[in-house]
Amino acid sequence: MIWIIESESKLSRVFAADLKRLRDNEAVATHVLRSEQNSTIAEMQTPLVPALDPGEPVLVLAHSGYHLDDRHHQEAPWIGGRWLDEFVQDVTLKFTPAGLSGRTLWFLVCHTGHDVTALAGLLAAAGVDNVTIYMPTDFMYISKTGIPHVLLSEADVDAVNRDVARCDSDYWSIQGSQSTGSYWAGCSISGQVVTRLSATAVEEAVREQFDPDETEV
């Protein structure tokens, strides 16, 4: 399934386009037929009904980044407007630790892949096990063929978003777009132990999931 987190109750035009592109990508279409959009903390923490099928991957589509966390007076990652410890509380209430265990989590977010092992550590402490997590380390967009790509740019986020929109999310037209799987990070949780995956292993996994025909490599 795909879990969409937005600040408004109505699905934004950008995320609606992302969802359509993902559903048009045969490599991932079956995994995003079911979607749930949450826009409040209460909704994020409401248990998913019916529960996930065994082994079904979870895709998380949300805004993310880094801001000053006043609780600790330092820059910290956030996903869907929630600091990582808050997000872990939300996601474990939504899916339960047992419900998250034994599956792959794909985060279609921006930048926060730098802290993927921190997220995994919090999930492991909450009782999640036998999980693999993948997350981009820079600006991420969904191409018109439904493949997530990282875009490297010195411009601000608004300018990058405008550039992606101007090119209609065409991978070949957007300057700075990286090949499928580049600038992603990943790790696994096994026996409550977090292990970072190599860049090569991560790139191969992203390509296999979203671009098995290597159309945008």
Disulfide bonds with the S-S distance in Angstrom:
none
